[in-house]
């Protein structure tokens, strides 16, 4: 065992070492009554406390045997910065005030050990660490400072890390450690991490300096602790995780169901041969009593400690806040409604949510809606009723009737909430690939004659195909297997759907036809019908109803596939693998880390209240209890890592072709495609930044393949994080810097650009639900109609459409959710905005980041300029919401712009 240099503290130096935290010893024989009063008695009670900590220990006292070299020691000062929050170190944790005071008084608050980058040249062993206790020095606002003085021998070498032992009985959040006084300047140690109490876990925390090293270049003095830290983060795969743990491991989605509380809430495990799915973070909770394949649900879901929200974020979005909001609005509506499934009686009743105060009683929780969701719900002070008034979504604030127009219906496929659905038609006639023995005749009823008639005879179908004028939202194959299952559930329905568009000479899409299909059910044969824009009244209403069904399909696949699956769900394995395989001093870890912020926490909250059985998504989207089986089917059939890069995605959907002479190396099939136009500039900016970064750390191409941590990360992403697809041939190889650049650019694009494009416009486009209903509740009036039902449609077609839309409770509940999910918190970290401390100390990386930041500011200007160009009809025009979802920066709130670094909401 190696010896450590322990710097003695003056305070209470005569106390037996074992008695420093033995309060009974102090009470009985060694302290005055006034001193005893500050000692904690068990049980310890939490109390708010905030402070800044500076640690000071006495100067190193060399012994008489000290060598002349040791006498040349340098005295340095360590400054430890600790985050203080409204409730102490954090409101949910707190510190015990008497114990804090006592620990500070005896000089044992944080034990610091300085670690040399060098080994002893004589023994080949690691050099002895230099120890010292950090004591509270000052406190100001939200930061506490501790300081400690160390005497560093001249032969100690460079400090490469600091080990920390937290002497408090609760965790604390350490922001940074700065070592001042070295001849070559200060040494900075970024922390930004929760540090557990030694009473919870005896292992010391390890914090490395700002210098980054690939494994082969790690200084000899740091190799062991670099590997040890990764072992700690991997854990042993056993036991239930504790709140203070920092362990990353994998598990299946076996916690969405809740069979122990209700058999109806049982759900299949996602992450198997039958239901392939990415993996999530393991919690180790006990197995369900009724389903041994599933995990018990609990009131909170474990995530590694440093993945949790900061307090500012908790105030903006937390399980408690969202649950309160979601409970309050429907509970008030249920109080006023005789039928909880009741729809809106008129369109003016929908409008009244935004322009008239609808009065409801206060929620029984005692918390008014103004407190829970102040941005959405405005209240009149005074009086016993709680007037409900939602913020007007921008789409109807600009043009109240835009949602009903075909031009806007088409435009939103290119510049709306789900720009990932539209694709080029490349085969004709349209034909299903599903088994006709189960699903009926595969041929589509959208015929050549019908299309040529609807496009006005300006060209033949063959000419339109050749000139790339035909586009489609094809939700037929993915939805058809679930139609009959969903129709067994009360209050919802489903079809397979195809929606065909024609690209006009003006560069805008025109809807041509919608085909809705129901497979054979019971003794009924397959039913299908084509609806098209028309001039007669009955045809117009049927067309509006068909669009409502398609919008519900698009909303569901947007949320379940293009949003949840392709960003939140598929990104979690990247995060788990990075923390298990890449040291925090690995340059690639430091590049990726900002793009992982809050993602695991938001995913855990989603499993708790949004995507769980009977949760918000299942209650409000057409596939109902089959929502996440459908998401699994999409993962199985459609998801490929190599197609998640924006250029590859556009090419796959036929929306672009490779063209070395074109900007970005691609020629867009539709020139005015706002999502792609802005997205490709953002993609190129990310790729340039990543290229500069990777090429700096890997000047020799062979270093990529020989980097064991990097290879371990990428192997684990494929074989554990996406285990159900581990044998697919399309996974990119990782052998060269070029391979690495493409993989990293894709991951950063997904966590930043892709997520921003499909998330932050939710309230803008879906806050007014007729524009993007999440559910269609009734069948088309022409499907097996009774005389009475069809006559009711003819008499009051508006009521038929309103009954198809979400109920009042569903609509208002989703309005709350859409607003919360569209919100930027005050602590949002935007792409290219913040220079990380490790990058700032490297001149090459700092310069590259500044170029990246400059490119993103240029993109903002380009987007602003494009949104004034009236020739770009898909992004600007009278009453049109300008396309700003990929503008890099934003203010807090619901702004419809801003690209955060990570999937943070």
Rosetta blueprint (number, residue, H / E / L):
1 X L
2 X L
3 X L
4 X L
5 X E
6 X E
7 X L
8 X L
9 X L
10 X L
11 X L
12 X L
13 X L
14 X L
15 X L
16 X L
17 X H
18 X H
19 X H
20 X L
21 X L
22 X L
23 X H
24 X H
25 X H
26 X H
27 X H
28 X H
29 X H
30 X H
31 X L
32 X L
33 X H
34 X H
35 X H
36 X H
37 X L
38 X L
39 X L
40 X L
41 X L
42 X L
43 X L
44 X L
45 X L
46 X L
47 X E
48 X L
49 X L
50 X L
51 X L
52 X L
53 X L
54 X L
55 X L
56 X L
57 X L
58 X L
59 X L
60 X L
61 X L
62 X L
63 X L
64 X L
65 X L
66 X L
67 X L
68 X L
69 X L
70 X H
71 X H
72 X H
73 X L
74 X E
75 X E
76 X E
77 X E
78 X E
79 X E
80 X E
81 X E
82 X E
83 X E
84 X L
85 X E
86 X L
87 X L
88 X E
89 X L
90 X L
91 X L
92 X L
93 X L
94 X L
95 X E
96 X L
97 X H
98 X H
99 X H
100 X H
101 X H
102 X H
103 X H
104 X H
105 X H
106 X L
107 X L
108 X L
109 X L
110 X E
111 X E
112 X E
113 X E
114 X E
115 X E
116 X E
117 X L
118 X L
119 X E
120 X L
121 X L
122 X L
123 X L
124 X L
125 X L
126 X E
127 X L
128 X L
129 X L
130 X E
131 X E
132 X E
133 X E
134 X E
135 X E
136 X E
137 X E
138 X E
139 X E
140 X E
141 X L
142 X L
143 X E
144 X E
145 X E
146 X E
147 X E
148 X E
149 X E
150 X E
151 X E
152 X E
153 X L
154 X L
155 X L
156 X L
157 X L
158 X L
159 X E
160 X E
161 X E
162 X E
163 X E
164 X E
165 X E
166 X E
167 X L
168 X L
169 X L
170 X L
171 X L
172 X E
173 X E
174 X E
175 X E
176 X E
177 X E
178 X E
179 X E
180 X E
181 X L
182 X L
183 X L
184 X L
185 X L
186 X L
187 X E
188 X E
189 X E
190 X E
191 X E
192 X E
193 X E
194 X E
195 X E
196 X L
197 X E
198 X L
199 X L
200 X L
201 X L
202 X L
203 X L
204 X L
205 X E
206 X E
207 X E
208 X E
209 X L
210 X L
211 X L
212 X L
213 X L
214 X L
215 X H
216 X H
217 X H
218 X L
219 X L
220 X H
221 X H
222 X H
223 X H
224 X H
225 X H
226 X H
227 X H
228 X H
229 X H
230 X H
231 X H
232 X H
233 X H
234 X H
235 X L
236 X L
237 X L
238 X L
239 X L
240 X L
241 X L
242 X L
243 X L
244 X L
245 X L
246 X L
247 X L
248 X L
249 X L
250 X E
251 X E
252 X L
253 X E
254 X L
255 X L
256 X L
257 X L
258 X L
259 X L
260 X L
261 X L
262 X L
263 X H
264 X H
265 X H
266 X L
267 X L
268 X L
269 X L
270 X E
271 X L
272 X L
273 X L
274 X L
275 X L
276 X L
277 X L
278 X L
279 X L
280 X E
281 X E
282 X L
283 X L
284 X L
285 X L
286 X L
287 X E
288 X L
289 X L
290 X L
291 X L
292 X L
293 X L
294 X L
295 X E
296 X L
297 X L
298 X L
299 X L
300 X L
301 X L
302 X L
303 X L
304 X L
305 X H
306 X H
307 X H
308 X L
309 X L
310 X L
311 X H
312 X H
313 X H
314 X H
315 X H
316 X H
317 X L
318 X L
319 X H
320 X H
321 X H
322 X H
323 X H
324 X H
325 X H
326 X H
327 X H
328 X H
329 X H
330 X H
331 X H
332 X H
333 X H
334 X H
335 X H
336 X H
337 X L
338 X L
339 X L
340 X L
341 X L
342 X L
343 X L
344 X L
345 X L
346 X L
347 X H
348 X H
349 X H
350 X H
351 X H
352 X H
353 X H
354 X H
355 X H
356 X L
357 X L
358 X E
359 X E
360 X E
361 X L
362 X L
363 X L
364 X L
365 X L
366 X L
367 X L
368 X L
369 X H
370 X H
371 X H
372 X H
373 X L
374 X L
375 X L
376 X L
377 X L
378 X L
379 X L
380 X L
381 X L
382 X L
383 X L
384 X L
385 X L
386 X E
387 X E
388 X E
389 X L
390 X L
391 X L
392 X L
393 X L
394 X H
395 X H
396 X H
397 X H
398 X H
399 X L
400 X L
401 X L
402 X H
403 X H
404 X H
405 X L
406 X H
407 X H
408 X H
409 X H
410 X H
411 X H
412 X H
413 X H
414 X H
415 X H
416 X L
417 X L
418 X L
419 X L
420 X L
421 X L
422 X L
423 X E
424 X E
425 X L
426 X L
427 X L
428 X L
429 X L
430 X L
431 X E
432 X L
433 X L
434 X L
435 X L
436 X H
437 X H
438 X H
439 X H
440 X L
441 X L
442 X L
443 X E
444 X L
445 X L
446 X L
447 X L
448 X H
449 X H
450 X H
451 X H
452 X H
453 X H
454 X H
455 X L
456 X L
457 X L
458 X L
459 X L
460 X L
461 X H
462 X H
463 X H
464 X H
465 X H
466 X H
467 X L
468 X L
469 X L
470 X E
471 X E
472 X E
473 X E
474 X E
475 X L
476 X H
477 X H
478 X H
479 X H
480 X H
481 X H
482 X H
483 X H
484 X H
485 X H
486 X H
487 X L
488 X L
489 X L
490 X L
491 X L
492 X L
493 X L
494 X L
495 X L
496 X E
497 X E
498 X E
499 X E
500 X E
501 X E
502 X E
503 X E
504 X L
505 X L
506 X L
507 X L
508 X L
509 X E
510 X E
511 X E
512 X E
513 X E
514 X E
515 X E
516 X E
517 X E
518 X E
519 X L
520 X L
521 X E
522 X L
523 X L
524 X E
525 X L
526 X L
527 X E
528 X E
529 X E
530 X E
531 X E
532 X L
533 X L
534 X L
535 X L
536 X L
537 X H
538 X H
539 X H
540 X H
541 X H
542 X H
543 X H
544 X H
545 X H
546 X H
547 X H
548 X H
549 X H
550 X H
551 X H
552 X H
553 X H
554 X H
555 X H
556 X H
557 X H
558 X H
559 X H
560 X H
561 X H
562 X H
563 X H
564 X H
565 X H
566 X H
567 X H
568 X H
569 X H
570 X H
571 X H
572 X H
573 X H
574 X H
575 X H
576 X H
577 X H
578 X H
579 X H
580 X H
581 X H
582 X L
583 X L
584 X L
585 X L
586 X L
587 X H
588 X H
589 X H
590 X H
591 X H
592 X H
593 X H
594 X H
595 X H
596 X H
597 X L
598 X L
599 X H
600 X H
601 X H
602 X H
603 X H
604 X H
605 X H
606 X H
607 X H
608 X H
609 X H
610 X H
611 X L
612 X L
613 X L
614 X L
615 X L
616 X H
617 X H
618 X H
619 X H
620 X H
621 X L
622 X L
623 X L
624 X H
625 X H
626 X H
627 X H
628 X H
629 X H
630 X H
631 X H
632 X H
633 X H
634 X H
635 X H
636 X H
637 X H
638 X H
639 X L
640 X L
641 X H
642 X H
643 X H
644 X L
645 X L
646 X H
647 X H
648 X H
649 X H
650 X H
651 X H
652 X H
653 X L
654 X L
655 X L
656 X E
657 X E
658 X E
659 X L
660 X L
661 X L
662 X L
663 X H
664 X H
665 X H
666 X E
667 X E
668 X E
669 X L
670 X L
671 X L
672 X L
673 X L
674 X H
675 X H
676 X H
677 X H
678 X H
679 X H
680 X H
681 X H
682 X H
683 X H
684 X H
685 X H
686 X H
687 X H
688 X H
689 X H
690 X H
691 X H
692 X H
693 X H
694 X H
695 X H
696 X H
697 X H
698 X L
699 X L
700 X L
701 X L
702 X H
703 X H
704 X H
705 X H
706 X H
707 X L
708 X H
709 X H
710 X H
711 X H
712 X H
713 X H
714 X H
715 X H
716 X H
717 X H
718 X H
719 X H
720 X H
721 X H
722 X L
723 X H
724 X H
725 X H
726 X L
727 X L
728 X L
729 X L
730 X L
731 X L
732 X L
733 X L
734 X L
735 X L
736 X L
737 X H
738 X H
739 X H
740 X H
741 X H
742 X H
743 X H
744 X H
745 X H
746 X H
747 X H
748 X H
749 X H
750 X H
751 X H
752 X H
753 X H
754 X H
755 X H
756 X H
757 X H
758 X H
759 X H
760 X L
761 X L
762 X H
763 X H
764 X H
765 X H
766 X H
767 X L
768 X L
769 X L
770 X L
771 X L
772 X L
773 X L
774 X L
775 X L
776 X L
777 X L
778 X L
779 X L
780 X L
781 X L
782 X L
783 X L
784 X L
785 X L
786 X L
787 X H
788 X H
789 X H
790 X H
791 X H
792 X H
793 X H
794 X H
795 X H
796 X L
797 X H
798 X H
799 X H
800 X H
801 X H
802 X H
803 X H
804 X H
805 X L
806 X L
807 X L
808 X H
809 X H
810 X H
811 X H
812 X H
813 X H
814 X H
815 X H
816 X H
817 X H
818 X H
819 X H
820 X H
821 X H
822 X L
823 X L
824 X E
825 X L
826 X L
827 X L
828 X L
829 X L
830 X E
831 X L
832 X L
833 X L
834 X L
835 X L
836 X L
837 X H
838 X H
839 X H
840 X H
841 X L
842 X L
843 X H
844 X H
845 X H
846 X H
847 X H
848 X H
849 X H
850 X H
851 X H
852 X H
853 X H
854 X H
855 X H
856 X H
857 X H
858 X H
859 X H
860 X H
861 X H
862 X H
863 X H
864 X H
865 X H
866 X H
867 X L
868 X L
869 X L
870 X L
871 X L
872 X L
873 X L
874 X L
875 X L
876 X L
877 X L
878 X L
879 X L
880 X L
881 X L
882 X L
883 X L
884 X L
885 X L
886 X L
887 X L
888 X L
889 X L
890 X L
891 X L
892 X L
893 X E
894 X L
895 X L
896 X L
897 X L
898 X L
899 X L
900 X E
901 X L
902 X L
903 X L
904 X L
905 X L
